[in-house]
Amino acid sequence: MNRIKEVLEEKGIKQTWLADKLGKSYNMVNGYVQNRQQPRLEVLFEIAKILKVNPKDLIQANYE
């Protein structure tokens, strides 16, 4: 699971903007945001760089 959706909401950023910055389709980014698919590690780091957050902020740890 990732926290991309939460970070986008916190920053007031639209998925379409992120898709454009990543050079990926809206559908691909929406899959990440909805946790239907997980980005490769390189993509996760690129998203973190674009959003100016620590990559760890995009990862949701499940310790249950």
Helices and strands as residue ranges (DSSP letters): H 4-11, H 15-22, H 26-33, H 41-51, G 55-58
